[in-house]
Amino acid sequence: MKMITQFQAGLNSILLEELRSYENAKKVITRMSIFSGMFIELLDFGGYGLSCCSEFPAQFDESCYRAARKLVIQQLFSNIYDRSQKSRTVNGQLFAAKLIFRDSVPVAVGIVVCPLKQNADDASELLIQLGNFCRYIYTGYSTENPLMHIFPMFCRTCFLIPLLIYRLSLRHCCRHISSDHHWLLHIFR
Amino acid sequence: MLRHLDIDLLRSVILNLIFEHATVEDMFKKVFDLFELPLNYFDTSFKLVANALPCRPFYFDAWESFASNGYASQEEIDNGNYLEYQEKMSSLGRSAIFDTGNCAVYHQACGPVKLNGSLIGYMGTMILDADPDDAIEFNDIMISAIETLARNEHESRLADTSSMVLDISHFIQPNEPSPLEADAFKTQYSAPYVFVVLTAYNASLATLKYVQDLICRSSFSMIGTTWQDSYLYIIKYNCTDRGGKELDTLLNDVAEKYNLYGAVSDMFFSSSQINAHCMHSMEALAVGGLRKRIVGFADLYMDIICMRTLEQHEVKSCVQPEVIKLLSLDPFYCETAKAYAESGGRISETAAKLNIHKNTVLNRIGKINETCQLDLTDKLVAMSFLQQLMLIEASKHLEVK
């Protein structure tokens, strides 16, 4: 049986506690961030309003973070069938992100930022549990969510529908939709 | 040598099962495979929800009975003092070791399972060779997992508007239900209704939960919920027999057996009146709860008014000087005045009631009028006199309390 690290055990304990009295994603993310010492952001475009992030670390430049986030999302969406974690180093920080799927449909992006010296395995573990948490909450919501019907129909060929829904639901302004799939970056600006 | 339980492993396994939305039964199976500790989880009515036993028949009779029948029988519950154990669990609020009485040979870590703060069941882990402290933590983690799974199930049910109304605590709130909610309630539970409140003065939640199931199971037209861990609220719907004895007999039997007190509201016809009738029952319970096991709001209506009056005014300020004077006379004058007023001024009825001659009644009424200037032949004066007597009696009752 796989050894459970101290980090995994602590994270499991927090998640068990938080799921028992779940209120909102922000509370869970904040507790995970305090425990791990990592910055965590969840970008939910599945229509469940889970998007949130932990407190931005003082030592990290926000514009630098946004630029790195843009690049990593671009990397993630370059092949949505590749479910692996993408990582890069930015200003001495490890920047890791992963697509979160529900029923083979990408519904969210989890991003974790931590100092390089911190164990990269912990960041990976956190991203895995972030994905599990999202799927758990999504399943709690009924599959009757109309977005979940629309998304699979269109996303595999064109992301237009989820983008429009994202824009409508968050009143997010997007300048233009380009012909290639890179327009997705606009929604995360 | 006591066996240490790998609590981190348990947490990891449980969390994965929660993420998979596993059932409690699946969770028990997986946990038993890893830790080999027998598990038993039953609801507040002692119906088995899930278990994991290494062999059948299981060596601990109580758990074997759950496994073979799916529940504990009333005889087992009463003779085995089950409610005492459950009361202890519920009051502790977390897992503890049970190693006396029924559990003297088979030590267990047991604790209460709650949903949104309300008791829904009990979870036990047979300790066997495990470290008792580990077993307590183990059982608490199992409870936490059951509560998370139960919460999901509950929320899915709430999302379904047709079953939302099953939770009557929603209708007990002071806010009036929306027309949609009222319609849904009426569809599921037809009028007329009667509201019942039961309580144990020693606040035994486990008993109230058990009684809730007992009452609701024995009658098809009753729904209930506990309130603030101290009261059991029951709504009897389609209540065509309020005038009959069936409900009263059932309530009195249960109250006598489990040392409870209760009150019954008047009949009503709309879910928007639930809150008001809940208040009526609580008032009746507060005023008459110690006199009889089960009291009726209608029977205590005047007492309640008296009590509320006395809360705001001193008894002296509510009683006329004429009545005070009458009370200072020989007690048989007051007795006669009361019987005369209660019989609506009928001399022969008063005489029969007091077992005296009609002329004696006439003489006493005349004497009261002459000495105290209290003309009881005037119906309004007689009514007012009776009300003042009630206030005086109520004030004595309050003093006793």
Interface residues (C-beta under 8 A of the other chain):
Chain A: M1 I4 Q8 A9 N12 S13 L15 L16 E17 L19 R20 Y22 N132 F133 R135 Y136 T139 G140 S142
Chain B: D8 L9 R11 S12 I14 L15 N16 I18 F19 H21 I141 S144 A145 E147 T148 R151 N152 E155 S156 A159
